[in-house]
Amino acid sequence: MTFTDELDLLYDEDDTYPCRFVGFIGKRSQYDLILVTTDHFFGKTLVVCMQTQRSAVLSRQEAQDVLHIAQAFHLTEEEAQEASAFLTANLP
């Protein structure tokens, strides 16, 4: 019995996605992010924090929501404001 015989595989896609590795220092903290652009998330970008391994799938509009950014990445409000400003300016 193989792996696929035991489970119903929902998807298994190979593709090359544009990835952007970004590091910047704000007034409150240093940020090391990976931005993955793919059609898989309906036009949203997968944002991964390399420091905490937390991630979120965000649109530019969602990136403007400081509270959402704070909760998703476990940031203080001041840190979330910095991250939100960067993401809002850099997400498609």
N, C-alpha and C positions, 0 to 999 in steps of 0.2 A: 504494500500500500504506500502510495506517495503522499506528499504534503497536500497536493491539490485534490486527492481522493477523499481526504478527511474533512476539508473545509471548502466552503463556497468562496472562491476568490472573487472579490468585487472589482478590482482593477489591478493591472500590472503594466505600467507604461514606462517606456524608455524614451527619453527626450533630452535635448540639451537646452537648458534654461539659462538666460542671462542672470548672473550673480554679481552682486556688487558688495565688496567688503569695505566697510567704512569705519574709521576710528576718528573720534574727535573729542576734544576736551571742552566742556562747558564751564560755567562758573561754579557749579555744584559737584560735577562728577565727570568721569571719563566714560565714553560710550564706544563699544566695539560691536558693530552690527553687521549682519549679512542680510541683504535685500535680494530676494529671489522673485523675479518677474515670470509669471507663467499664466497661461490661459486656464489652467486647472482650477484656479480659485475665482473664476468669473471676473477677471480683470483686477483682482486685488493682489497685493504683494505680500509674500511671506516674509516677515521680519523676525530675525532670530538674534537674540542678545548672546554674544559669545561668552560673556562673563558669567551669566547665570543660567544659560541654556533655556531661557524662557522664550516663547515665541507667540506670535499673533499674526493672523491674516487680516490685513488692513487695507482699506481704501484711503484716499487722501482725506475724505470727509471724516472717516473714523479717526484718522491720525490727529485731527483738530480737537478731538474730545480729550482734554487733559486727564480727566478722571478715568476714562477708559484706558489710556496709556499707563497711568499710575497703577491701576489694578492689574493689567495684563503683564506688566514687567516688574511689579512690586517696587515701584519708585515712590519717593516723596513727591509732594505736589510741585516743589521747585524743580526737581529732576525731571518730572513728567512734562513740565512746561518747556524745558530745553529740548527734550527728546521729541515732543510734539512739534515744536517749531522746525526742527530739522526734518522730520518725516513729512510734514505738510509741504515743505519746499521741495522734497526729493522723491515723493511717490508720484506715479503717473495718475 
